[in-house]
């Protein structure tokens, strides 16, 4: 009788649960980055990942759960970027390099800012406190408020991803071009040096 052999073959061909979960997260990051939270559809995420949409409920409890998991992943990655011992310039350039490598996080951030994110999280007071500490220690000038330093830094990191047509018009280069990315990082470093005390 062949059915058990066929079933074993089908089971062997089925993706492992962790593989399905990982594919769903990567695909969800793509869809949320392209369409925002409101525009993303669970069915599209499942179809692109090649799995049944019920797995989104099973693994994450639905659309808001998978979105929240992406947020937790970002916070984990961000923790690795936030070394208080790094000079401020290197800290900001680390974010720039990370976002050049994978701009989906910036796009997710832009969508959540424009449409309101499900978690309505507050700005991180620790980031402002770090800038205040750097100003008190004389690394950064205190002539600009910590809030302005933070906003300026974030805007400069995000601009190539959120304004690609403007970047092409001003710089004459595509933001995805490695030569542009190298030159932009150098210019950003020079700009950040102006914030030194």
Secondary structure, DSSP 8 states (H G I E B T S, - for coil): --HHHHHHHHHHHS--HHHHHHHHHHHHHHHHHHHHHHH--HHHHHHHHTS-THHHHHHHSSHHHHHHHHHHHHHHHHHHH--TTS-HHHHHHHHHHHHHH-THHHHHHHHHHHH--TT-----HHHHHHHHHHHHTTSB-SSS-HHHHHHHHHHHHHHHHH-HHHHHHHHSS-TT-HHHHHHHHHHHHHHHHTTB-
